[in-house]
Each structure stands twice: as structure tokens, then as C-alpha cells.
Amino acid sequence: MHCNRTATVSSSIKNSSYESLLTYNRLNVGVDLVWYKQMKNSCDGLDTQTHMGYGNGNFKFQSTTGNPMNQSFSLASRYSIQQNSPESFEYFERFSGGSDIKRNHFVVDVDVPNSAWRLLRTSGPDLANDFLANGFNRLEDKHFPKMPATQIIYSEQIKNGTFYGIKSPTDNSRPRHMSIPELNFYIANMYDFMYEETYEPFLRVFRSFGRSEEEMLEAAEQKWTDKNDASVMMRTASFGYGRGPLTMCMREGQFDRYGGNEMQESVSEDMLITFAVITAHWKKVKQTELREEMRHGDNYGYHIDY
């Protein structure tokens, strides 16, 4: 009797566990399917894409249409210290790269603490930046890495500008969106993207040309949708059944790249600058463990001031 009762209880536990597992799996499949459906068309019309990785400094841009040339970019921290100088761009993030075919080379410098950016055309590739972004922490045939042979590169500033945070009407405690006024770009939910991992796949960049800040704020405050109108120039996404790697999608078009008076089917330099601003902030958040400070610190409302 005791053995039978034990067998019955054991069988009941197993059946209960099995049913719970089935229910759990059904729920997971349901959630993953919803995620897949909401993301699968979110980058329609934004045909250049790059994986954001997990905060590393290497980005390869590829087109789903095959139009633009392959492009590879690097993001690394740089120093240019000037004694007793309060100037910008003493410590900054440098985004470098260009086309493999046309040999157009440029860098975007982003000074996060001073809310400044600049675009420089260079005489050649910034190999030192590539090394600092990707090569300094990788063994080379079981040997410590060495700086590759480099040459002096000359640069010319093409344009420069600023960025600043904009508070939401529904939450005045900290900035929520970001404006890059010189480029007429408005980044919706930039600070949610920075502060909470949950929001990473829901970033959108709008073209604000010809629209007032009130109109842009109204557009940024709208509920997220997978639809793209002509004003959506860039957005993040995470494809697949359930949350996967983060992808940035960008709109293509005919652009005069780097002031060279040559029209190319590609991503505009303004979008590359905006991408550099976004990734420079994202890198800072990960380097400083800002999210962990917010999650476990005494002051959850801590934020970066602009």
C-alpha cells in the first residue's frame, strides 16, 4: 500500500511538472512569436544594416539591396590632452572608417561630456583607431598584439555641432529624447535606450527638417510602431523569435559623401555622424556600468546631465 501510494504521488508530481513545463513552453513560444511578428518588418525601407554587437568597437555596414559599397568602421577612445585647456576633444570617442573601393576616409569625433561632435576628412585610414578598437586585446599567433605600422594622416574639418537632451512632458525628471540640431535629427527615446537594456531595440531617429521642436516632441512621444514613414531615417531592431542581437537599420539614398561632389547610393554622412553619437553614448554606458549603478544604487534617478 505504501509503495503504491508513493508511486501514485510520484506519478502525480511528474505529470504536474510535465504540464507546467508544457504551459511554460507554450507561453514562451507565444511571447517569442509576438516578438518575431512585431520586429520582422520594422526595418522595411531601411536597407543598410549593421550588428551593434555587445559594445565592441567594430561595425560592418551591409546593404540588403546590394547598392552601397561594403563599409567597415571602428569606435575607440582617444586622448589629445592640452595642459590647462578647457577645450573640447581632449578625451573623446573616434568613429573611423570608409569605403573599401572609393578610398574615402573620414573620422567622427564625439565628446560625450562636452556634448560636441565633429566630422573630419582624412588623407588615409586611421589604422591606430582600428587597432585601439579591435586589435589591442587580441593575441596574434599566441603573441601579445603589436601596433601595426602606421603613417601620419592629415585631416580637414568638414563640419561640427552639438547634441542635447529633451525632457518628456510626462516625465520632467530627466531627458528622454536627444536633438542634433545641426543635422536636423531627433533621436526618440535616446535616454531610455541608454539607461535600460529593455529599450535598446526600440530606438528611432527622425528627420526634423522643417518641423518645430514641439512637432518633433509630439512625434517622439508617439507609441512605438513597426511602420516607417519618410521621416524615420534610422532605428534599432532585434530580429528572430525572441530577443536577439541588436541591429541598427539606416535609410539609403543618393548622397554627396564627404564633400567630394560625387553622388553615391549609400548612407548619408549625417546618419553616420548620428550613428557615431549613439554608439559613443552606448559605449560609455557599458564602460561605466551606469545601468548597474541605476539598478542597485541608492539613487535610481541618477542621470547624465547635458
PEZI-V227906 format. One record per pair of residues at least 24 apart in sequence whose ideal C-beta (glycine too) atoms are under 6 Angstrom apart, sorted by the first residue. I is the first residue (numbers start at 1). J is the second residue. If there is no record, write none. Layout:
# PEZI-V227906
I_J, I_J
This chain:
# PEZI-V227906
32_241, 32_242, 35_242, 36_241, 38_226, 39_237, 39_239, 41_226, 42_226, 42_237, 43_237, 43_249, 45_228, 46_249, 46_250, 46_251, 47_252, 48_250, 48_252, 48_267, 49_247, 49_249, 50_248, 51_245, 51_247, 52_246, 52_248, 55_283, 55_286, 57_133, 57_134, 58_134, 67_265, 68_265, 68_266, 69_99, 69_101, 70_100, 71_99, 72_97, 73_97, 74_129, 74_130, 74_133, 75_133, 75_279, 76_129, 76_132, 76_133, 88_114, 88_116, 93_280, 94_129, 95_276, 96_126, 96_129, 104_257, 104_258, 106_258, 108_273, 108_276, 110_276, 110_277, 110_280, 112_280, 112_284, 115_162, 115_163, 115_306, 116_162, 117_161, 117_277, 118_157, 118_160, 119_158, 119_159, 119_273, 120_155, 120_157, 121_156, 121_158, 121_258, 122_153, 122_155, 123_153, 123_154, 124_153, 158_259, 163_277, 164_306, 165_306, 173_301, 174_303, 177_220, 183_270, 184_208, 184_209, 185_274, 186_216, 188_220, 194_281, 194_285, 200_246, 201_236, 201_237, 201_238, 203_236, 204_232, 204_235, 205_233, 205_234, 205_274, 206_231, 207_231, 207_233, 234_271
